[in-house]
């Protein structure tokens, strides 16, 4: 039996970049991903902050508990900036956002120089200003803010989000479902505001997970499902957003951290999914 012609078979279902053979391409309803970039798509790059003081001290890091990045965390974000300056992959970003928490604001300020547009020769445009948006914050902890996780457990117990995702983490705080829906609404607003543009967002592991729950075809994504993702500090997750379609291009891209440590880089998880609009409990992100 002869090999299938280039462009035919199930290679075409996954968008393999081959020319279409005489047999034609699969119907649109069979193809698993779009071929080529989505017209007028926004590109949202979610950057998790570097290691934070609250991460290593075991403190619930809301507005009160967040004390910014550790020295190691600064080094992680600087490794990302050096990569971006070398490759120019995010040069010319039209906007730079951060949550209102210090660890995200510091991360955004550190990478901002690498986002300047590149003109003729070696000329560079200005750094994009950091726009703060509370909608990009990690889950709002309410009265748990600033407590150690041991203190949290004594005072509030386990919110039990696997069975009661609508239960607030603490008085005045958010539930898991409320958090996911808040993040989804914020990201949808940014994508609409920046149609056809590159946008960089300094945020949190929970925001990255919420984006996947809300925008991928995950059962119960906005109603209590959780993924338990191991999103690395200073990693990048990239979305391409067209009309009513969110396409996950890459998740957990942190190859710059291996390079900075002098070891062989680990390839990021690169995905290609289409979907319509659609940290585990007490894990500090």
KOLVEXKOL-359788 format. One record per residue (C-alpha): x, y, z. Coordinates in steps of 0.02 Angstrom, whole numbers, plus 50000, padded with zeros to 5 digits. Layout:
REM KOLVEXKOL-359788
+-------+-------+-------+
!     X !     Y !     Z !
+-------+-------+-------+
!     X !     Y !     Z !
...
+-------+-------+-------+
REM end
This chain:
REM KOLVEXKOL-359788
+-------+-------+-------+
!     X !     Y !     Z !
+-------+-------+-------+
! 50000 ! 50000 ! 50000 !
! 50073 ! 50166 ! 49949 !
! 50100 ! 50309 ! 50072 !
! 49964 ! 50441 ! 50075 !
! 49995 ! 50594 ! 49971 !
! 50069 ! 50746 ! 50059 !
! 49930 ! 50849 ! 50138 !
! 49811 ! 50701 ! 50149 !
! 49770 ! 50578 ! 50287 !
! 49758 ! 50628 ! 50469 !
! 49909 ! 50744 ! 50460 !
! 49789 ! 50870 ! 50387 !
! 49671 ! 50853 ! 50535 !
! 49802 ! 50924 ! 50651 !
! 49846 ! 51067 ! 50536 !
! 50011 ! 50994 ! 50474 !
! 50094 ! 51128 ! 50366 !
! 50093 ! 51033 ! 50202 !
! 50025 ! 51075 ! 50031 !
! 49854 ! 51006 ! 49991 !
! 49862 ! 50857 ! 49873 !
! 49744 ! 50818 ! 49730 !
! 49632 ! 50724 ! 49851 !
! 49587 ! 50887 ! 49937 !
! 49580 ! 50938 ! 50119 !
! 49462 ! 50874 ! 50255 !
! 49296 ! 50965 ! 50276 !
! 49295 ! 51108 ! 50402 !
! 49191 ! 51005 ! 50523 !
! 49326 ! 50871 ! 50534 !
! 49480 ! 50979 ! 50544 !
! 49539 ! 50993 ! 50724 !
! 49626 ! 51163 ! 50715 !
! 49621 ! 51314 ! 50600 !
! 49754 ! 51322 ! 50466 !
! 49859 ! 51479 ! 50484 !
! 49833 ! 51629 ! 50598 !
! 49660 ! 51689 ! 50643 !
! 49618 ! 51851 ! 50554 !
! 49625 ! 52006 ! 50666 !
! 49670 ! 51896 ! 50815 !
! 49732 ! 51967 ! 50977 !
! 49883 ! 51879 ! 51052 !
! 49881 ! 51874 ! 51242 !
! 50041 ! 51818 ! 51327 !
! 50013 ! 51777 ! 51510 !
! 50175 ! 51787 ! 51611 !
! 50173 ! 51711 ! 51784 !
! 50270 ! 51818 ! 51906 !
! 50438 ! 51761 ! 51974 !
! 50456 ! 51675 ! 52141 !
! 50377 ! 51785 ! 52275 !
! 50412 ! 51811 ! 52460 !
! 50238 ! 51744 ! 52501 !
! 50277 ! 51585 ! 52403 !
! 50426 ! 51541 ! 52512 !
! 50360 ! 51608 ! 52678 !
! 50194 ! 51516 ! 52670 !
! 50088 ! 51673 ! 52681 !
! 49923 ! 51707 ! 52594 !
! 49979 ! 51844 ! 52476 !
! 49840 ! 51965 ! 52439 !
! 49861 ! 52153 ! 52448 !
! 49918 ! 52139 ! 52630 !
! 50021 ! 51980 ! 52621 !
! 50113 ! 52008 ! 52457 !
! 50289 ! 52075 ! 52486 !
! 50348 ! 52065 ! 52306 !
! 50479 ! 51954 ! 52226 !
! 50622 ! 51861 ! 52309 !
! 50799 ! 51885 ! 52244 !
! 50780 ! 51719 ! 52154 !
! 50616 ! 51778 ! 52080 !
! 50697 ! 51935 ! 52012 !
! 50830 ! 51826 ! 51931 !
! 50697 ! 51716 ! 51850 !
! 50610 ! 51866 ! 51772 !
! 50777 ! 51940 ! 51718 !
! 50815 ! 51776 ! 51628 !
! 50649 ! 51797 ! 51536 !
! 50691 ! 51977 ! 51492 !
! 50861 ! 51927 ! 51423 !
! 50778 ! 51795 ! 51314 !
! 50649 ! 51920 ! 51249 !
! 50783 ! 52050 ! 51214 !
! 50884 ! 51921 ! 51118 !
! 50741 ! 51850 ! 51015 !
! 50628 ! 52002 ! 50999 !
! 50480 ! 51883 ! 51006 !
! 50372 ! 52006 ! 51104 !
! 50446 ! 52167 ! 51036 !
! 50317 ! 52297 ! 50991 !
! 50184 ! 52237 ! 51114 !
! 50045 ! 52364 ! 51111 !
! 50002 ! 52348 ! 51295 !
! 50075 ! 52282 ! 51457 !
! 49957 ! 52238 ! 51600 !
! 49986 ! 52179 ! 51777 !
! 49878 ! 52132 ! 51923 !
! 49877 ! 52251 ! 52070 !
! 49987 ! 52137 ! 52176 !
! 50171 ! 52188 ! 52199 !
! 50243 ! 52024 ! 52133 !
! 50154 ! 52048 ! 51967 !
! 50190 ! 52235 ! 51957 !
! 50377 ! 52203 ! 51984 !
! 50375 ! 52066 ! 51852 !
! 50294 ! 52182 ! 51725 !
! 50420 ! 52321 ! 51760 !
! 50566 ! 52201 ! 51738 !
! 50511 ! 52136 ! 51567 !
! 50450 ! 52304 ! 51499 !
! 50617 ! 52351 ! 51417 !
! 50609 ! 52194 ! 51309 !
! 50438 ! 52242 ! 51239 !
! 50495 ! 52401 ! 51151 !
! 50463 ! 52407 ! 50965 !
! 50612 ! 52389 ! 50849 !
! 50631 ! 52523 ! 50718 !
! 50756 ! 52541 ! 50573 !
! 50932 ! 52499 ! 50625 !
! 50948 ! 52480 ! 50813 !
! 50822 ! 52613 ! 50862 !
! 50694 ! 52563 ! 50992 !
! 50527 ! 52635 ! 51039 !
! 50476 ! 52679 ! 51217 !
! 50432 ! 52549 ! 51348 !
! 50246 ! 52515 ! 51361 !
! 50176 ! 52582 ! 51526 !
! 50116 ! 52454 ! 51653 !
! 49926 ! 52458 ! 51665 !
! 49861 ! 52386 ! 51827 !
! 49698 ! 52287 ! 51828 !
! 49622 ! 52208 ! 51983 !
! 49534 ! 52084 ! 51871 !
! 49703 ! 52000 ! 51842 !
! 49740 ! 51973 ! 52027 !
! 49755 ! 51803 ! 52107 !
! 49600 ! 51744 ! 52200 !
! 49547 ! 51879 ! 52323 !
! 49577 ! 51806 ! 52498 !
! 49470 ! 51923 ! 52602 !
! 49505 ! 51902 ! 52788 !
! 49636 ! 51769 ! 52751 !
! 49752 ! 51900 ! 52675 !
! 49921 ! 51904 ! 52764 !
! 49891 ! 51748 ! 52868 !
! 50010 ! 51603 ! 52863 !
! 49931 ! 51447 ! 52790 !
! 49941 ! 51366 ! 52964 !
! 49843 ! 51513 ! 53035 !
! 49721 ! 51501 ! 52890 !
! 49688 ! 51317 ! 52924 !
! 49653 ! 51349 ! 53108 !
! 49539 ! 51496 ! 53076 !
! 49445 ! 51446 ! 52918 !
! 49479 ! 51262 ! 52887 !
! 49474 ! 51191 ! 52711 !
! 49351 ! 51275 ! 52591 !
! 49327 ! 51105 ! 52507 !
! 49322 ! 51170 ! 52329 !
! 49319 ! 50995 ! 52254 !
! 49141 ! 50977 ! 52319 !
! 49088 ! 51158 ! 52356 !
! 49176 ! 51271 ! 52230 !
! 49054 ! 51412 ! 52267 !
! 49114 ! 51423 ! 52448 !
! 49217 ! 51582 ! 52481 !
! 49396 ! 51551 ! 52536 !
! 49364 ! 51663 ! 52687 !
! 49242 ! 51800 ! 52737 !
! 49256 ! 51941 ! 52611 !
! 49351 ! 51830 ! 52490 !
! 49309 ! 51744 ! 52326 !
! 49250 ! 51569 ! 52288 !
! 49339 ! 51465 ! 52157 !
! 49197 ! 51484 ! 52032 !
! 49186 ! 51671 ! 52063 !
! 49373 ! 51686 ! 52032 !
! 49368 ! 51589 ! 51868 !
! 49224 ! 51692 ! 51803 !
! 49306 ! 51856 ! 51854 !
! 49467 ! 51810 ! 51763 !
! 49371 ! 51752 ! 51609 !
! 49276 ! 51916 ! 51598 !
! 49437 ! 52017 ! 51618 !
! 49530 ! 51921 ! 51483 !
! 49381 ! 51932 ! 51364 !
! 49380 ! 52121 ! 51390 !
! 49567 ! 52134 ! 51352 !
! 49550 ! 52027 ! 51195 !
! 49408 ! 52136 ! 51130 !
! 49500 ! 52296 ! 51173 !
! 49658 ! 52239 ! 51084 !
! 49593 ! 52147 ! 50931 !
! 49737 ! 52114 ! 50812 !
! 49868 ! 52168 ! 50939 !
! 50001 ! 52087 ! 51049 !
! 49968 ! 52107 ! 51235 !
! 50076 ! 52049 ! 51380 !
! 49999 ! 52015 ! 51551 !
! 50099 ! 51991 ! 51711 !
! 49989 ! 51884 ! 51822 !
! 49975 ! 51727 ! 51928 !
! 49966 ! 51538 ! 51914 !
! 49783 ! 51542 ! 51961 !
! 49747 ! 51664 ! 51819 !
! 49833 ! 51548 ! 51696 !
! 49730 ! 51400 ! 51757 !
! 49570 ! 51501 ! 51755 !
! 49604 ! 51551 ! 51574 !
! 49611 ! 51368 ! 51523 !
! 49457 ! 51319 ! 51622 !
! 49357 ! 51460 ! 51545 !
! 49419 ! 51455 ! 51366 !
! 49452 ! 51271 ! 51328 !
! 49313 ! 51142 ! 51306 !
! 49330 ! 51075 ! 51484 !
! 49175 ! 51002 ! 51565 !
! 49128 ! 51114 ! 51711 !
! 49267 ! 51236 ! 51669 !
! 49175 ! 51388 ! 51737 !
! 49075 ! 51292 ! 51866 !
! 49202 ! 51216 ! 51984 !
! 49324 ! 51108 ! 51886 !
! 49508 ! 51124 ! 51930 !
! 49665 ! 51068 ! 51839 !
! 49802 ! 51076 ! 51971 !
! 49927 ! 51142 ! 51845 !
! 50112 ! 51159 ! 51890 !
! 50136 ! 51329 ! 51807 !
! 50317 ! 51383 ! 51828 !
! 50374 ! 51551 ! 51891 !
! 50418 ! 51674 ! 51751 !
! 50340 ! 51560 ! 51620 !
! 50236 ! 51614 ! 51470 !
! 50066 ! 51550 ! 51415 !
! 50006 ! 51615 ! 51247 !
! 49829 ! 51632 ! 51180 !
! 49774 ! 51683 ! 51006 !
! 49600 ! 51757 ! 51011 !
! 49492 ! 51779 ! 50856 !
! 49307 ! 51807 ! 50841 !
! 49223 ! 51692 ! 50968 !
! 49374 ! 51575 ! 50968 !
! 49516 ! 51555 ! 51093 !
! 49665 ! 51456 ! 51030 !
! 49797 ! 51398 ! 51155 !
! 49966 ! 51413 ! 51069 !
! 50086 ! 51372 ! 51212 !
! 50082 ! 51336 ! 51398 !
! 50219 ! 51345 ! 51530 !
! 50357 ! 51406 ! 51414 !
! 50505 ! 51428 ! 51532 !
! 50652 ! 51371 ! 51425 !
! 50746 ! 51529 ! 51478 !
! 50758 ! 51463 ! 51656 !
! 50853 ! 51308 ! 51598 !
! 50968 ! 51414 ! 51492 !
! 51006 ! 51530 ! 51637 !
! 51048 ! 51378 ! 51744 !
! 51164 ! 51310 ! 51610 !
! 51064 ! 51152 ! 51574 !
! 50979 ! 51088 ! 51418 !
! 50812 ! 51178 ! 51395 !
! 50651 ! 51079 ! 51415 !
! 50531 ! 51108 ! 51272 !
! 50372 ! 51199 ! 51324 !
! 50203 ! 51116 ! 51307 !
! 50136 ! 51182 ! 51142 !
! 49954 ! 51156 ! 51106 !
! 49831 ! 51204 ! 50972 !
! 49650 ! 51204 ! 51027 !
! 49492 ! 51296 ! 50977 !
! 49343 ! 51331 ! 51088 !
! 49199 ! 51447 ! 51104 !
! 49177 ! 51558 ! 51254 !
! 49127 ! 51443 ! 51383 !
! 49791 ! 51316 ! 52105 !
! 49710 ! 51200 ! 52200 !
! 49627 ! 51256 ! 52363 !
! 49741 ! 51359 ! 52474 !
! 49884 ! 51347 ! 52350 !
! 49970 ! 51516 ! 52344 !
! 50013 ! 51569 ! 52166 !
+-------+-------+-------+
REM end
